[in-house]
Amino acid sequence: MEDVVIIGGGLSGSSLLYACQQSGFSAVMLEDRVVGGAGATAHSRGMVRVYDPQPELAEYAVAGLRFWREFGAEHPEVYTPIGLAYFLKDENVQTAENFLARMGNACPDMELVPAEAVEDRCSALNPRFARDKRVAIWEPHAGHINPRVAARALTDRAQTMGASAVEGVRVLRVVPHNGHMRVETGFGGLNARRVIVATGAAPHLLDRPQAVETRSIVLSSFTSSQEKHPAVCLIDEEQGCYLRPGQPGHFYVGGAAPARSAMPESLDVDEPTAMAQNTAHRQSLLESDDYNALSLHVGHDGYTADFLPYLQEPGEDTAGAFCGFSGRGAKYIPSLAQSLVSSWKAKGAL
Ligand SMILES: Cc1cc2nc3c(=O)[nH]c(=O)nc-3n(C[C@H](O)[C@H](O)[C@H](O)COP(=O)(O)OP(=O)(O)OC[C@H]3O[C@@H](n4cnc5c(N)ncnc54)[C@H](O)[C@@H]3O)c2cc1C
């Protein structure tokens, strides 16, 4: 009998596997396809930052950034701290000032700067775009993870310490069984004291209502000439879009599509419209027009109406659910996973 069985090997499942193993719980993770290579994690560009208009998330964001910086020190391929500028809507400048006043000690390098000051850090930025904005939050230590590589690295580390991860296993049901839980596949199953369903935008293995829907996020990749390569991550609150640098010569532009539903299969994104929208975002953010589009990806992410990550604690029946949430999961998932496992330990729950 395992202490914990985790269903799903995206960023949530692999962060939880790592946190369980660090806390000394025996854990097995079952992934339908490939760890980090399916679901939202496969499409995500993993921008991590501390600023979030939702104050209840700030502490998790601070802990999340710290986690990636420490993990990234040992796995440089996972975390790239290149700095991030978050352009604020005028009406939200006061919210940001309040945020900085409250969080300043936790992140002393984070500052409110005139929008034009971002041009000094990113010469590719369109000066017209900067002139139209008043201020941005500048975070020098923020940047991006590679979510696929991160999920694999977390899983490998947990496996080195004794955890198990099995790929190519689709879980069909989770049912109570003789005082514990039984995780059933098409060919048998596993027994566990606790089960966490970390299946992203499709958390329907538990026979109980959950507040998770699905939202589409559309992402385009572009090529750039080296000298005009955007050097930092950019987020524009007004347009709801972001730019994330890739390898020199490549970058990504994306935003959330308005479509959302209870099941990913029912979402239909019009690809030419989505590409045109990302191209318009790219034109507004970058000075030159000398860029070529390469591809469009449509990812489906867990979505909650209040934009909070979803964490359903195991109750009496010892099964729960955990998933990242639309477009902003990467920075919160590791710290939420660690706090969940610490709470089990504190309660003597296993
Ligand atoms: C295009 C895009 C861009 C994003 N950009 C950012 C960003 O810049 N910054 C940020 O913070 N966040 C971003 N996100 C969000 C963040 O990456 C996600 O919230 C996070 O990756 C979700 O991870 P997850 O493990 O909860 O879900 P998923 O990655 O969807 O993983 C679920 C896993 O469960 C498996 N699974 C499903 N059903 C079963 C079953 N029955 N049995 C076994 N396995 C099963 C799937 O194969 C999958 O591997 C983005 C998301 C998208 C889609």
The ligand as a Gaussian input file, in Angstrom:
#p B3LYP/6-31G(d) Opt

LIG

0 1
 C       -0.367000      27.954000     -23.527000
 C       -0.178000      28.069000     -22.040000
 C        0.698000      29.023000     -21.531000
 C        0.879000      29.131000     -20.156000
 N        1.778000      30.022000     -19.705000
 C        1.996000      30.134000     -18.358000
 C        2.932000      31.068000     -17.873000
 O        3.587000      31.778000     -18.647000
 N        3.119000      31.163000     -16.516000
 C        2.421000      30.375000     -15.639000
 O        2.595000      30.518000     -14.409000
 N        1.534000      29.455000     -16.081000
 C        1.314000      29.332000     -17.420000
 N        0.430000      28.415000     -17.885000
 C       -0.277000      27.614000     -16.868000
 C        0.525000      26.461000     -16.241000
 O        1.558000      26.060000     -17.046000
 C       -0.447000      25.354000     -15.931000
 O       -1.343000      25.845000     -14.965000
 C        0.222000      24.066000     -15.418000
 O        1.193000      23.605000     -16.328000
 C       -0.845000      23.042000     -15.164000
 O       -0.233000      21.854000     -14.756000
 P       -1.114000      20.616000     -14.260000
 O       -0.148000      19.574000     -13.846000
 O       -2.109000      21.087000     -13.260000
 O       -1.957000      20.155000     -15.533000
 P       -1.452000      19.466000     -16.906000
 O       -0.159000      19.994000     -17.347000
 O       -2.601000      19.583000     -17.850000
 O       -1.194000      17.950000     -16.525000
 C       -2.211000      17.004000     -16.378000
 C       -1.613000      15.649000     -16.689000
 O       -2.556000      14.632000     -16.314000
 C       -2.521000      13.605000     -17.288000
 N       -3.805000      12.885000     -17.230000
 C       -5.039000      13.354000     -17.569000
 N       -5.985000      12.409000     -17.355000
 C       -5.316000      11.307000     -16.873000
 C       -5.737000       9.990000     -16.457000
 N       -7.032000       9.627000     -16.496000
 N       -4.794000       9.105000     -16.023000
 C       -3.466000       9.474000     -15.952000
 N       -3.026000      10.700000     -16.338000
 C       -3.930000      11.596000     -16.795000
 C       -2.303000      14.357000     -18.606000
 O       -1.774000      13.500000     -19.618000
 C       -1.333000      15.455000     -18.191000
 O        0.022000      15.074000     -18.354000
 C        0.180000      28.285000     -19.262000
 C       -0.708000      27.326000     -19.765000
 C       -0.893000      27.217000     -21.142000
 C       -1.853000      26.183000     -21.662000

